Amino acid sequence: MPDEKIASLQTQMAVFMLGQHSGGLSRAKLFSLLYLADREAIRCTACPISGDDVVALQQGPGLLSLMPMLLGRKWDRGGGWREWINDSDPVLLRLHRKYDVGALTLMSQSDLEILNTIWLMFGALGDRDIRSMLRKNCAEWIAPEGDLAIIPFDTVAFCMGFSKTVSTEIANQIMVEREIDKQFASQHL
Protein backbone atom coordinates (compact mmCIF):
# COMPACT_ATOMS: atom_id res chain seq x y z
CA MET A 1 0.00 0.00 0.00
CA PRO A 2 1.47 3.38 -0.89
CA ASP A 3 2.78 5.40 2.05
CA GLU A 4 0.29 8.23 1.45
CA LYS A 5 -2.69 5.88 1.77
CA ILE A 6 -1.30 4.34 4.97
CA ALA A 7 -0.62 7.85 6.30
CA SER A 8 -4.16 9.00 5.51
CA LEU A 9 -5.77 5.93 7.06
CA GLN A 10 -3.61 6.12 10.18
CA THR A 11 -4.31 9.85 10.52
CA GLN A 12 -8.05 9.22 10.46
CA MET A 13 -7.66 6.35 12.94
CA ALA A 14 -5.65 8.66 15.21
CA VAL A 15 -8.22 11.47 14.89
CA PHE A 16 -10.92 9.07 16.03
CA MET A 17 -8.92 7.90 19.05
CA LEU A 18 -7.78 11.41 20.02
CA GLY A 19 -11.36 12.60 19.71
CA GLN A 20 -12.39 10.16 22.43
CA HIS A 21 -10.28 11.95 25.05
CA SER A 22 -10.29 15.74 25.09
CA GLY A 23 -7.02 15.96 27.01
CA GLY A 24 -5.11 14.12 24.32
CA LEU A 25 -3.25 10.82 24.45
CA SER A 26 0.35 9.88 24.93
CA ARG A 27 2.24 8.81 21.84
CA ALA A 28 2.80 5.35 23.35
CA LYS A 29 -0.90 4.84 24.08
CA LEU A 30 -1.99 5.98 20.62
CA PHE A 31 0.65 3.69 19.07
CA SER A 32 -0.78 0.76 21.01
CA LEU A 33 -4.43 1.60 20.33
CA LEU A 34 -3.87 1.85 16.57
CA TYR A 35 -2.08 -1.49 16.56
CA LEU A 36 -4.95 -3.06 18.49
CA ALA A 37 -7.44 -1.62 15.98
CA ASP A 38 -5.57 -3.10 13.00
CA ARG A 39 -5.29 -6.41 14.86
CA GLU A 40 -9.02 -6.45 15.66
CA ALA A 41 -9.81 -5.60 12.05
CA ILE A 42 -7.86 -8.68 10.96
CA ARG A 43 -9.91 -10.75 13.40
CA CYS A 44 -13.25 -9.29 12.27
CA THR A 45 -12.73 -8.67 8.55
CA ALA A 46 -9.49 -10.50 7.66
CA CYS A 47 -8.00 -7.14 6.67
CA PRO A 48 -6.26 -4.45 8.77
CA ILE A 49 -7.64 -0.93 8.63
CA SER A 50 -4.35 0.80 7.79
CA GLY A 51 -2.58 -2.01 5.95
CA ASP A 52 0.70 -1.02 7.59
CA ASP A 53 3.42 -3.55 8.41
CA VAL A 54 3.35 -4.95 11.94
CA VAL A 55 6.53 -4.80 14.01
CA ALA A 56 7.75 -6.22 17.30
CA LEU A 57 9.49 -3.66 19.51
CA GLN A 58 10.85 -4.11 23.01
CA GLN A 59 7.73 -2.40 24.40
CA GLY A 60 5.34 -4.56 22.37
CA PRO A 61 3.84 -4.83 18.89
CA GLY A 62 3.01 -1.80 16.76
CA LEU A 63 2.70 -0.40 13.26
CA LEU A 64 5.90 0.35 11.35
CA SER A 65 4.93 3.72 9.84
CA LEU A 66 4.05 5.09 13.30
CA MET A 67 7.55 4.56 14.73
CA PRO A 68 8.69 8.19 14.27
CA MET A 69 5.54 9.38 16.08
CA LEU A 70 6.18 6.98 18.96
CA LEU A 71 9.75 8.19 19.26
CA GLY A 72 8.65 11.83 19.44
CA ARG A 73 10.38 12.91 16.26
CA LYS A 74 9.12 15.87 14.26
CA TRP A 75 7.01 14.24 11.69
CA ASP A 76 5.48 15.59 8.53
CA ARG A 77 4.10 12.41 7.14
CA GLY A 78 1.27 13.66 4.97
CA GLY A 79 -2.18 12.16 5.02
CA GLY A 80 -3.57 15.22 6.80
CA TRP A 81 -1.59 14.61 10.02
CA ARG A 82 -0.52 18.26 10.48
CA GLU A 83 -4.02 19.52 9.64
CA TRP A 84 -5.58 17.45 12.43
CA ILE A 85 -2.99 16.57 15.04
CA ASN A 86 -0.90 18.74 17.32
CA ASP A 87 2.27 16.77 17.96
CA SER A 88 4.44 19.61 19.28
CA ASP A 89 4.59 18.03 22.75
CA PRO A 90 7.22 15.27 22.99
CA VAL A 91 4.81 12.98 24.87
CA LEU A 92 1.19 14.07 24.37
CA LEU A 93 -0.80 14.30 21.14
CA ARG A 94 -3.96 16.40 20.79
CA LEU A 95 -6.39 17.37 18.07
CA HIS A 96 -6.15 20.92 16.73
CA ARG A 97 -9.94 21.08 16.66
CA LYS A 98 -13.04 19.01 17.31
CA TYR A 99 -13.99 16.64 14.57
CA ASP A 100 -17.16 15.17 13.18
CA VAL A 101 -17.16 11.46 12.32
CA GLY A 102 -18.30 12.47 8.82
CA ALA A 103 -14.85 14.03 8.30
CA LEU A 104 -13.28 10.56 8.51
CA THR A 105 -14.09 9.82 4.90
CA LEU A 106 -11.71 6.86 4.55
CA MET A 107 -13.23 4.98 7.48
CA SER A 108 -16.01 2.49 6.77
CA GLN A 109 -18.76 1.88 9.29
CA SER A 110 -17.00 -1.36 10.18
CA ASP A 111 -13.71 0.52 10.73
CA LEU A 112 -15.44 3.01 13.03
CA GLU A 113 -17.09 0.21 15.00
CA ILE A 114 -13.72 -1.51 15.44
CA LEU A 115 -12.06 1.73 16.56
CA ASN A 116 -14.88 2.36 19.03
CA THR A 117 -14.64 -1.19 20.38
CA ILE A 118 -10.89 -0.82 20.92
CA TRP A 119 -11.42 2.51 22.68
CA LEU A 120 -14.11 1.04 24.96
CA MET A 121 -11.94 -1.98 25.78
CA PHE A 122 -8.58 -0.27 26.25
CA GLY A 123 -9.05 3.50 26.33
CA ALA A 124 -9.05 3.65 30.12
CA LEU A 125 -5.72 1.82 30.45
CA GLY A 126 -2.58 3.78 31.22
CA ASP A 127 0.54 3.61 29.05
CA ARG A 128 2.28 0.93 31.11
CA ASP A 129 -0.87 -1.15 31.51
CA ILE A 130 -1.63 -1.20 27.80
CA ARG A 131 1.97 -2.08 26.88
CA SER A 132 2.00 -4.83 29.49
CA MET A 133 -1.31 -6.17 28.20
CA LEU A 134 0.04 -6.20 24.62
CA ARG A 135 3.16 -8.13 25.62
CA LYS A 136 1.15 -10.66 27.64
CA ASN A 137 -1.85 -11.15 25.36
CA CYS A 138 -0.62 -10.70 21.80
CA ALA A 139 0.99 -14.05 21.05
CA GLU A 140 2.44 -12.71 17.78
CA TRP A 141 4.81 -10.50 19.79
CA ILE A 142 8.22 -11.85 20.67
CA ALA A 143 10.82 -9.44 22.03
CA PRO A 144 13.12 -8.65 19.10
CA GLU A 145 16.84 -9.24 19.37
CA GLY A 146 17.51 -5.77 17.96
CA ASP A 147 15.39 -2.64 17.79
CA LEU A 148 12.53 -4.22 15.88
CA ALA A 149 11.41 -7.22 13.87
CA ILE A 150 8.66 -7.46 11.25
CA ILE A 151 5.72 -9.66 12.27
CA PRO A 152 4.20 -11.24 9.15
CA PHE A 153 0.43 -10.88 8.71
CA ASP A 154 -0.02 -14.65 8.64
CA THR A 155 1.57 -14.83 12.10
CA VAL A 156 -0.84 -12.20 13.43
CA ALA A 157 -3.82 -14.04 11.95
CA PHE A 158 -2.63 -17.43 13.21
CA CYS A 159 -2.12 -16.08 16.73
CA MET A 160 -5.68 -14.77 16.64
CA GLY A 161 -7.05 -18.26 16.05
CA PHE A 162 -7.17 -18.64 12.29
CA SER A 163 -5.91 -21.91 10.87
CA LYS A 164 -2.50 -21.96 9.20
CA THR A 165 -4.18 -22.21 5.78
CA VAL A 166 -6.58 -19.34 6.40
CA SER A 167 -3.77 -17.25 7.94
CA THR A 168 -1.72 -17.70 4.78
CA GLU A 169 -4.74 -16.76 2.64
CA ILE A 170 -5.30 -13.60 4.74
CA ALA A 171 -1.66 -12.58 4.34
CA ASN A 172 -1.77 -13.26 0.60
CA GLN A 173 -4.96 -11.20 0.22
CA ILE A 174 -3.39 -8.27 2.09
CA MET A 175 -0.40 -8.41 -0.26
CA VAL A 176 -2.69 -8.55 -3.32
CA GLU A 177 -4.59 -5.49 -2.06
CA ARG A 178 -1.29 -3.65 -1.51
CA GLU A 179 -0.26 -4.41 -5.09
CA ILE A 180 -3.62 -3.24 -6.46
CA ASP A 181 -3.32 -0.01 -4.44
CA LYS A 182 0.22 0.48 -5.73
CA GLN A 183 -0.90 -0.03 -9.35
CA PHE A 184 -3.86 2.30 -8.88
CA ALA A 185 -1.67 5.00 -7.31
CA SER A 186 0.91 4.79 -10.10
CA GLN A 187 -1.82 5.30 -12.73
CA HIS A 188 -3.14 8.42 -10.99
CA LEU A 189 0.10 10.34 -10.49
C-alpha positions as CSV (number, residue, x, y, z in Angstrom):
1,M,0.0,0.0,0.0
2,P,1.5,3.4,-0.9
3,D,2.8,5.4,2.0
4,E,0.3,8.2,1.4
5,K,-2.7,5.9,1.8
6,I,-1.3,4.3,5.0
7,A,-0.6,7.8,6.3
8,S,-4.2,9.0,5.5
9,L,-5.8,5.9,7.1
10,Q,-3.6,6.1,10.2
11,T,-4.3,9.9,10.5
12,Q,-8.0,9.2,10.5
13,M,-7.7,6.3,12.9
14,A,-5.6,8.7,15.2
15,V,-8.2,11.5,14.9
16,F,-10.9,9.1,16.0
17,M,-8.9,7.9,19.1
18,L,-7.8,11.4,20.0
19,G,-11.4,12.6,19.7
20,Q,-12.4,10.2,22.4
21,H,-10.3,12.0,25.0
22,S,-10.3,15.7,25.1
23,G,-7.0,16.0,27.0
24,G,-5.1,14.1,24.3
25,L,-3.3,10.8,24.5
26,S,0.4,9.9,24.9
27,R,2.2,8.8,21.8
28,A,2.8,5.3,23.4
29,K,-0.9,4.8,24.1
30,L,-2.0,6.0,20.6
31,F,0.7,3.7,19.1
32,S,-0.8,0.8,21.0
33,L,-4.4,1.6,20.3
34,L,-3.9,1.8,16.6
35,Y,-2.1,-1.5,16.6
36,L,-5.0,-3.1,18.5
37,A,-7.4,-1.6,16.0
38,D,-5.6,-3.1,13.0
39,R,-5.3,-6.4,14.9
40,E,-9.0,-6.5,15.7
41,A,-9.8,-5.6,12.0
42,I,-7.9,-8.7,11.0
43,R,-9.9,-10.8,13.4
44,C,-13.2,-9.3,12.3
45,T,-12.7,-8.7,8.6
46,A,-9.5,-10.5,7.7
47,C,-8.0,-7.1,6.7
48,P,-6.3,-4.5,8.8
49,I,-7.6,-0.9,8.6
50,S,-4.4,0.8,7.8
51,G,-2.6,-2.0,6.0
52,D,0.7,-1.0,7.6
53,D,3.4,-3.5,8.4
54,V,3.4,-5.0,11.9
55,V,6.5,-4.8,14.0
56,A,7.8,-6.2,17.3
57,L,9.5,-3.7,19.5
58,Q,10.9,-4.1,23.0
59,Q,7.7,-2.4,24.4
60,G,5.3,-4.6,22.4
61,P,3.8,-4.8,18.9
62,G,3.0,-1.8,16.8
63,L,2.7,-0.4,13.3
64,L,5.9,0.4,11.4
65,S,4.9,3.7,9.8
66,L,4.1,5.1,13.3
67,M,7.6,4.6,14.7
68,P,8.7,8.2,14.3
69,M,5.5,9.4,16.1
70,L,6.2,7.0,19.0
71,L,9.8,8.2,19.3
72,G,8.7,11.8,19.4
73,R,10.4,12.9,16.3
74,K,9.1,15.9,14.3
75,W,7.0,14.2,11.7
76,D,5.5,15.6,8.5
77,R,4.1,12.4,7.1
78,G,1.3,13.7,5.0
79,G,-2.2,12.2,5.0
80,G,-3.6,15.2,6.8
81,W,-1.6,14.6,10.0
82,R,-0.5,18.3,10.5
83,E,-4.0,19.5,9.6
84,W,-5.6,17.4,12.4
85,I,-3.0,16.6,15.0
86,N,-0.9,18.7,17.3
87,D,2.3,16.8,18.0
88,S,4.4,19.6,19.3
89,D,4.6,18.0,22.8
90,P,7.2,15.3,23.0
91,V,4.8,13.0,24.9
92,L,1.2,14.1,24.4
93,L,-0.8,14.3,21.1
94,R,-4.0,16.4,20.8
95,L,-6.4,17.4,18.1
96,H,-6.1,20.9,16.7
97,R,-9.9,21.1,16.7
98,K,-13.0,19.0,17.3
99,Y,-14.0,16.6,14.6
100,D,-17.2,15.2,13.2
101,V,-17.2,11.5,12.3
102,G,-18.3,12.5,8.8
103,A,-14.9,14.0,8.3
104,L,-13.3,10.6,8.5
105,T,-14.1,9.8,4.9
106,L,-11.7,6.9,4.5
107,M,-13.2,5.0,7.5
108,S,-16.0,2.5,6.8
109,Q,-18.8,1.9,9.3
110,S,-17.0,-1.4,10.2
111,D,-13.7,0.5,10.7
112,L,-15.4,3.0,13.0
113,E,-17.1,0.2,15.0
114,I,-13.7,-1.5,15.4
115,L,-12.1,1.7,16.6
116,N,-14.9,2.4,19.0
117,T,-14.6,-1.2,20.4
118,I,-10.9,-0.8,20.9
119,W,-11.4,2.5,22.7
120,L,-14.1,1.0,25.0
121,M,-11.9,-2.0,25.8
122,F,-8.6,-0.3,26.2
123,G,-9.0,3.5,26.3
124,A,-9.1,3.6,30.1
125,L,-5.7,1.8,30.5
126,G,-2.6,3.8,31.2
127,D,0.5,3.6,29.1
128,R,2.3,0.9,31.1
129,D,-0.9,-1.2,31.5
130,I,-1.6,-1.2,27.8
131,R,2.0,-2.1,26.9
132,S,2.0,-4.8,29.5
133,M,-1.3,-6.2,28.2
134,L,0.0,-6.2,24.6
135,R,3.2,-8.1,25.6
136,K,1.2,-10.7,27.6
137,N,-1.9,-11.2,25.4
138,C,-0.6,-10.7,21.8
139,A,1.0,-14.1,21.0
140,E,2.4,-12.7,17.8
141,W,4.8,-10.5,19.8
142,I,8.2,-11.8,20.7
143,A,10.8,-9.4,22.0
144,P,13.1,-8.6,19.1
145,E,16.8,-9.2,19.4
146,G,17.5,-5.8,18.0
147,D,15.4,-2.6,17.8
148,L,12.5,-4.2,15.9
149,A,11.4,-7.2,13.9
150,I,8.7,-7.5,11.3
151,I,5.7,-9.7,12.3
152,P,4.2,-11.2,9.2
153,F,0.4,-10.9,8.7
154,D,0.0,-14.7,8.6
155,T,1.6,-14.8,12.1
156,V,-0.8,-12.2,13.4
157,A,-3.8,-14.0,11.9
158,F,-2.6,-17.4,13.2
159,C,-2.1,-16.1,16.7
160,M,-5.7,-14.8,16.6
161,G,-7.0,-18.3,16.1
162,F,-7.2,-18.6,12.3
163,S,-5.9,-21.9,10.9
164,K,-2.5,-22.0,9.2
165,T,-4.2,-22.2,5.8
166,V,-6.6,-19.3,6.4
167,S,-3.8,-17.2,7.9
168,T,-1.7,-17.7,4.8
169,E,-4.7,-16.8,2.6
170,I,-5.3,-13.6,4.7
171,A,-1.7,-12.6,4.3
172,N,-1.8,-13.3,0.6
173,Q,-5.0,-11.2,0.2
174,I,-3.4,-8.3,2.1
175,M,-0.4,-8.4,-0.3
176,V,-2.7,-8.5,-3.3
177,E,-4.6,-5.5,-2.1
178,R,-1.3,-3.6,-1.5
179,E,-0.3,-4.4,-5.1
180,I,-3.6,-3.2,-6.5
181,D,-3.3,0.0,-4.4
182,K,0.2,0.5,-5.7
183,Q,-0.9,0.0,-9.4
184,F,-3.9,2.3,-8.9
185,A,-1.7,5.0,-7.3
186,S,0.9,4.8,-10.1
187,Q,-1.8,5.3,-12.7
188,H,-3.1,8.4,-11.0
189,L,0.1,10.3,-10.5
